[in-house]
Amino acid sequence: MIEAGDDGGRLAGSCLCGGVRYDLARLDGPIGHCHCVTCRKAHAAPFTTTARVRVEDFRWTAGEELLRGYESSAGKRRMFCGQCGSQIVAVLANSDQMVLRVATLDDDPGKRPVAHIWTSHDAPWLEVYDLPSHLEWADK
């Protein structure tokens, strides 16, 4: 794994199966938790953690041929691994930025989330408050 600061400070990332790999020079915006309905459905989760990355700062390092895409809304193409299904980025038409799925980073970006967005789309069962925390799964 590339540590932040190695390879000219680039951050490494990959999909679940490791077939698709990428690196990037830096995040180009804050990290946030997106609750929009398309992120919820695409990730099968109540929200996904994202950050903008400049296209020129991002590069595929392995498995680009495994990538598949889906245009979830006009001008937004979600790119994912065709083997394991991990969503990695959303490519935005006519933009110099893409939306990175921060959870696919292998390295710590050195930033932390600053906001929840699109909470108007929250599922009715989602209540954001402190719940018991477990370091691993508790079967009890």
C-alpha positions as CSV (number, residue, x, y, z in Angstrom):
1,M,0.0,0.0,0.0
2,I,1.3,3.5,-0.8
3,E,1.5,5.7,2.2
4,A,0.4,9.3,2.0
5,G,3.6,11.1,1.1
6,D,5.1,8.2,-1.0
7,D,5.0,8.4,-4.8
8,G,5.0,12.2,-4.7
9,G,2.2,12.4,-2.1
10,R,-0.3,10.4,-4.2
11,L,-3.1,8.5,-2.5
12,A,-4.0,5.0,-3.6
13,G,-7.3,3.3,-3.9
14,S,-9.0,0.1,-5.1
15,C,-12.2,-1.8,-5.5
16,L,-13.2,-4.7,-3.2
17,C,-11.6,-7.5,-5.3
18,G,-8.5,-5.4,-6.0
19,G,-8.9,-5.7,-9.8
20,V,-9.4,-2.0,-10.3
21,R,-6.8,0.4,-8.8
22,Y,-6.2,4.1,-9.0
23,D,-4.3,6.9,-7.4
24,L,-4.8,10.6,-7.1
25,A,-2.7,13.7,-6.2
26,R,-5.2,15.3,-3.8
27,L,-8.9,15.8,-3.0
28,D,-10.3,19.0,-4.6
29,G,-12.9,19.6,-2.0
30,P,-14.3,18.7,1.4
31,I,-15.5,15.2,2.2
32,G,-19.2,14.8,2.8
33,H,-21.8,12.1,3.4
34,C,-24.4,12.2,0.5
35,H,-27.9,10.9,1.4
36,C,-29.5,11.4,-2.0
37,V,-31.7,8.6,-3.2
38,T,-29.5,7.7,-6.1
39,C,-26.5,7.3,-3.8
40,R,-28.6,5.3,-1.3
41,K,-29.8,2.9,-4.1
42,A,-26.5,2.6,-5.8
43,H,-24.6,1.8,-2.7
44,A,-27.3,-0.1,-0.8
45,A,-26.5,2.1,2.2
46,P,-28.2,5.1,3.9
47,F,-25.5,7.4,2.6
48,T,-22.1,7.4,0.8
49,T,-19.0,9.4,1.6
50,T,-17.7,11.4,-1.3
51,A,-15.3,14.1,-2.3
52,R,-14.5,16.0,-5.5
53,V,-11.2,15.2,-7.4
54,R,-9.9,17.1,-10.4
55,V,-9.8,14.8,-13.5
56,E,-6.1,15.8,-14.1
57,D,-5.2,14.6,-10.5
58,F,-6.7,11.1,-11.0
59,R,-5.3,8.1,-12.8
60,W,-6.3,4.5,-13.2
61,T,-3.3,2.3,-12.4
62,A,-4.8,-1.2,-13.0
63,G,-7.9,-2.9,-14.2
64,E,-9.4,0.0,-16.3
65,E,-10.7,-2.7,-18.7
66,L,-12.9,-4.0,-15.8
67,L,-14.7,-0.7,-15.4
68,R,-18.4,-0.5,-16.2
69,G,-20.6,2.6,-16.1
70,Y,-24.2,3.6,-15.5
71,E,-25.6,7.0,-16.1
72,S,-27.8,7.5,-13.0
73,S,-28.8,11.0,-13.9
74,A,-28.2,13.2,-16.9
75,G,-24.5,13.9,-17.2
76,K,-23.5,11.7,-14.2
77,R,-21.9,8.3,-15.1
78,R,-21.2,6.1,-12.1
79,M,-18.1,3.9,-12.7
80,F,-17.8,0.6,-10.9
81,C,-15.8,-2.6,-11.0
82,G,-17.5,-5.2,-13.3
83,Q,-16.2,-8.0,-11.2
84,C,-17.1,-7.0,-7.6
85,G,-19.5,-4.1,-8.2
86,S,-17.6,-1.5,-6.1
87,Q,-18.5,2.0,-7.2
88,I,-15.3,4.1,-7.4
89,V,-16.1,7.4,-9.1
90,A,-18.9,9.3,-10.8
91,V,-17.7,11.1,-14.0
92,L,-19.5,14.4,-14.6
93,A,-20.1,15.5,-18.1
94,N,-18.4,18.8,-19.1
95,S,-16.6,19.0,-15.8
96,D,-13.0,19.1,-14.8
97,Q,-13.9,17.2,-11.6
98,M,-15.2,13.7,-10.7
99,V,-16.9,12.5,-7.5
100,L,-14.7,10.0,-5.6
101,R,-16.2,7.3,-3.4
102,V,-13.9,8.0,-0.4
103,A,-14.4,4.5,1.1
104,T,-12.4,3.1,-1.8
105,L,-9.3,4.9,-0.8
106,D,-6.6,2.6,0.6
107,D,-4.8,5.5,2.2
108,D,-5.9,8.1,4.8
109,P,-6.7,11.3,2.9
110,G,-5.9,13.4,6.0
111,K,-9.3,15.1,5.8
112,R,-12.5,14.2,7.6
113,P,-16.1,14.6,6.6
114,V,-17.5,18.1,7.2
115,A,-21.3,17.7,6.4
116,H,-24.2,15.5,5.5
117,I,-26.0,16.5,2.3
118,W,-29.3,15.7,0.7
119,T,-30.7,14.6,4.1
120,S,-34.2,15.5,2.6
121,H,-33.9,12.1,0.9
122,D,-33.3,10.2,4.1
123,A,-35.1,6.8,4.4
124,P,-37.7,7.0,7.2
125,W,-35.9,4.4,9.3
126,L,-32.7,6.4,9.4
127,E,-32.2,8.4,12.5
128,V,-28.8,10.1,12.9
129,Y,-28.0,9.9,16.5
130,D,-25.5,8.0,18.7
131,L,-26.0,4.2,18.8
132,P,-24.0,1.6,20.7
133,S,-20.7,1.1,19.1
134,H,-18.8,-2.2,18.6
135,L,-15.2,-2.7,17.3
136,E,-16.4,-5.8,15.6
137,W,-19.8,-7.5,15.0
138,A,-21.6,-8.4,18.2
139,D,-23.8,-11.5,17.9
140,K,-25.7,-10.7,21.1
